[in-house]
Amino acid sequence: MCPSVDLVRKNFFYKKSNIREKKLVIIVFFKEPAHHLFVTGLLPHEQYSSVLNIVLNHTNDSEITVKSKERLIFHVGFCRFSSSPI
């Protein structure tokens, strides 16, 4: 579910620039640095997402081990999917 336009205007302000009349660049400045920004999209030559490489790292205080081929739920940007890493 995408956030409403009012919510985006409240938490961010942005500037649009047209560079060399070919690319649209959006520069986003955070009003509060505690917020995260997720940008998703496909490149011009892509039609759908197919391969995703993700690296899992342990934190120093983590005691959980991730077993090979264990079913995990990934939340990347606005997409949520489950997969079994090798």
N, C-alpha and C positions, 0 to 999 in steps of 0.2 A: 504494500500500500504506500503510495507516494504521499509525502507531506503536503499540506495545503500551501498555497502561495503566501498566505498571511503568515504562516509559521516560518517560512523561509525568509520573508522580509524582516521578521522580528529578530531572528538570530544571526543573519548575515547581511552584509551589503556587498554589492558586486559592481564591477565595471566591465562593460563590453567594448571591445576594440576590433575594428576591421583592419587587419594587417595585409597590405598588398592586394586588397580586394579578393583574396582567395581563401583566407582562413579567418574564422571567427574565434577570437580568444576571449575567454571569460576569466577574469581575475577575481578571486574570492578573498575577502578579508573577514576574519572572525571578529565579531563584537565581543565575544567572550572566548578566551583561548581554551576553555575546558571542552568545547564542542569538537566533535569529529566530523570530517567531511568525507562522504563516500561518492565517488564519481564512477559511473559504469557506462559502458557503451561498446560498440563494435568499431573496428577500424573500417575505412571505406571499402576495402576489398573483402571483408568478412560478411558472411550471411548468417552464421550462428556460431555459438561457442562450442568447442569440441574438446579441447585438452586444457587441463588446468594443473599446473605444478605448484604444490604447496609443501613447505618445509615445516615440520613440527619440531619445536625445541622445548626442552624441559627448563623450568625455572629452578633456581637453587633450592627453594623450599618445597618443591614437588616430589612426592614419593610415588606417584602413579606411573605405572609402566604401560606403554601402548604396545600391544601385541600385534604381530604381523597379521594382516587380513582381518583385523577387528573392525566391525562396522562402526563408523564415526559419522557424526552430523557436522557438516561444514556450513558456516554462515558467512558468505562472501558478498559484500555490497548489499544488494537487495535480494539476492538469491540464497536459498537454503536448500541443500541437497545432502543425501547420505551416500557414502562410498566406503569401500574397503581399501585402504592403502596397502601397497606391497612393500 
